[in-house]
Amino acid sequence: MLLQIHWQFKDGHTDMRAQKDIDPENQRELSLWVEEVKRGHPLPAEAMWMICNEKSEYFSLTLK
């Protein structure tokens, strides 16, 4: 499943930080990916983390 990690701000907008095709049932792989993203993209004080999939209204289409 294609997942994205976003910063989500209080006003509702998001900023996509990372995307990966990953099995969400594989908790170890998911946890390692989330920790890697957190290290590389420190969370702004006014934001929180959000993970979404392709069915989410927050999913951002990206170009390769």
C-alpha positions as a printed NumPy array, in Angstrom:
array([[  0.   ,   0.   ,   0.   ],
       [  1.29 ,   3.441,  -0.881],
       [  1.559,   5.541,   2.299],
       [  2.533,   9.135,   2.893],
       [  3.712,  10.934,   5.994],
       [  2.649,  14.563,   6.318],
       [  3.015,  17.423,   8.714],
       [ -0.543,  18.514,   9.563],
       [ -1.088,  22.053,  10.818],
       [ -3.84 ,  23.456,  13.044],
       [ -5.528,  25.203,  10.107],
       [ -5.913,  21.807,   8.392],
       [ -3.333,  22.097,   5.625],
       [ -0.647,  19.464,   5.278],
       [  2.869,  19.254,   3.913],
       [  3.856,  15.831,   2.58 ],
       [  7.273,  14.774,   3.86 ],
       [  7.693,  11.192,   2.56 ],
       [  6.034,   8.467,   0.524],
       [  6.647,   4.733,   0.45 ],
       [  5.011,   1.567,  -0.821],
       [  4.837,  -0.466,   2.372],
       [  2.79 ,  -3.224,   3.966],
       [  0.951,  -1.459,   6.833],
       [  0.628,  -4.832,   8.582],
       [  4.422,  -5.064,   8.841],
       [  4.788,  -3.035,  12.028],
       [  8.584,  -3.273,  12.124],
       [  9.03 ,  -1.932,   8.591],
       [  6.435,   0.786,   9.213],
       [  8.065,   1.835,  12.511],
       [ 11.542,   1.985,  10.98 ],
       [ 10.273,   4.126,   8.103],
       [  8.425,   6.513,  10.436],
       [ 11.528,   6.937,  12.624],
       [ 13.693,   7.581,   9.548],
       [ 11.297,  10.28 ,   8.332],
       [ 11.111,  11.888,  11.779],
       [ 14.92 ,  12.12 ,  11.93 ],
       [ 15.147,  13.658,   8.466],
       [ 12.209,  16.046,   8.816],
       [ 12.024,  17.539,  12.323],
       [  8.442,  18.389,  13.214],
       [  7.614,  22.108,  13.429],
       [  6.232,  23.144,  16.83 ],
       [  2.811,  23.998,  15.389],
       [  2.362,  20.697,  13.492],
       [  1.634,  17.033,  14.169],
       [  2.397,  13.872,  12.202],
       [ -0.204,  12.301,   9.933],
       [  0.04 ,   9.095,   7.908],
       [ -2.406,   8.537,   5.062],
       [ -2.978,   6.155,   2.167],
       [ -4.143,   6.622,  -1.428],
       [ -7.799,   6.748,  -0.381],
       [ -7.314,   9.761,   1.904],
       [ -8.412,  13.244,   0.91 ],
       [ -4.979,  14.385,   2.114],
       [ -3.037,  12.094,  -0.233],
       [ -0.797,  14.199,  -2.505],
       [ -0.176,  13.099,  -6.067],
       [  3.508,  13.294,  -6.94 ],
       [  5.437,  13.166, -10.199],
       [  8.411,  10.873, -10.639]])
